[in-house]
Amino acid sequence: MKVMVVGASGMLGSQVMKLLGKNGIGFDLPDFDITDFDCTTATVKSIKPDVILNTSAITDVDYCEKNRDAAEGVHHTGVRNLAATGIRLVTVSTDQVFTNSAGNRYLLESDLTEPANFYAISKLRGEKAALEYSENTVVRTSWLFGEKGLLPWIVGKLLGDGVVTAVVDQTSCLTSVVSLAEILVGMTTDKDKTGLYHCVNKGAVTPYEIACRVRDRIGSGTVKRTEWAQLALPAPRPVWSALGSERDIKLPPLEEVMELCLQKML
Ligand SMILES: NC(=O)c1ccc[n+]([C@@H]2O[C@H](COP(=O)([O-])OP(=O)(O)OC[C@H]3O[C@@H](n4cnc5c(N)ncnc54)[C@H](OP(=O)(O)O)[C@@H]3O)[C@@H](O)[C@H]2O)c1
């Protein structure tokens, strides 16, 4: 099994590469750019992978809001270029295809999307490009953390300054890259896992609630509340985008992966 991993130097991509070992062949900027159709086609032809696993993205949603061509290029054109190679594609998307301010329930694969910002609009277009081919797989996830990400950032702030300011008006699910990478690697060998999947460590939380839990676990520190409007950032954030799934894949619960991360960091 030969898996071509795109975005291999990123947070999720590097974890996937670790798990794949000699079965993984990693590609990333600046040597490989999925927005370049000729480069993508030629590279795939010469590598002849069994599967392409795409973890590439521009995850700075404010940058995407202001640089729409760049976001469209990586999240839509790039995914379309990978799908057009005819090799089975597993590609990663986002909970931000939902805003669902009225919902307040776990959002399923069959729920109607309502992108929160341009990052999500471009990711949704990429999903559609991938799913034009019945053998492909799209995995939506949210708030990834490994050595970086929201949870380590909160822990770092509380251990360092002793103070963290976190928003109260966005609810989603944290997801460990370790949990997600295991699922993605499993999908590369299982040709029946096609179509759309929601993969998160279940447990709907706000960043403020996560920070309070970490403070209680550490036993010290101050958590201050804020709201997105006070931060005046370019991209709107979803109010509620906690993912659930009606499909056959389950990740460990949030409490379990949070505790593992905290044990490593404390
Ligand atoms: N991080 C989150 O909280 C989160 C939440 C929901 C969904 N996701 C999704 O999960 C996936 C993995 O995210 P991540 O946090 O691991 O992202 P990441 O750490 O930013 O890694 C993404 C990688 O893709 C590369 N890349 C960007 N444009 C490219 C291009 N045109 N061609 C080839 N490679 C390119 C980046 O290179 P440069 O660094 O040089 O730009 C980077 O190495 C993405 O699909 C993301 O949308 C992430």
The ligand as an ORCA input file, in Angstrom:
! r2SCAN-3c Opt
* xyz 0 1
  N      -6.460     22.894     12.581
  C      -7.750     22.788     12.884
  O      -8.191     23.132     13.997
  C      -8.712     22.211     11.881
  C     -10.094     22.207     12.174
  C     -10.982     21.656     11.237
  C     -10.500     21.121     10.056
  N      -9.158     21.171      9.797
  C      -8.686     20.596      8.527
  O      -7.774     19.557      8.852
  C      -6.768     19.482      7.837
  C      -5.389     19.530      8.488
  O      -5.240     20.772      9.180
  P      -3.893     21.144      9.953
  O      -4.259     21.912     11.163
  O      -3.008     19.949     10.068
  O      -3.260     22.173      8.908
  P      -1.749     22.744      8.871
  O      -0.997     22.355     10.091
  O      -1.850     24.193      8.528
  O      -1.126     21.952      7.642
  C      -1.552     22.178      6.333
  C      -0.374     21.934      5.404
  O      -0.826     22.115      4.052
  C       0.188     22.824      3.350
  N      -0.335     23.492      2.162
  C      -0.999     24.683      2.083
  N      -1.257     24.981      0.795
  C      -0.789     23.953      0.042
  C      -0.736     23.700     -1.357
  N      -1.210     24.591     -2.242
  N      -0.182     22.543     -1.799
  C       0.349     21.647     -0.917
  N       0.352     21.847      0.423
  C      -0.202     22.999      0.902
  C       0.696     23.817      4.391
  O       1.948     24.352      4.003
  P       2.364     25.829      4.547
  O       2.387     25.716      6.041
  O       3.704     26.067      3.924
  O       1.295     26.774      4.075
  C       0.784     22.928      5.632
  O       2.005     22.227      5.716
  C      -7.077     20.607      6.851
  O      -7.863     20.094      5.803
  C      -7.932     21.578      7.666
  O      -8.793     22.345      6.858
  C      -8.257     21.694     10.668
*
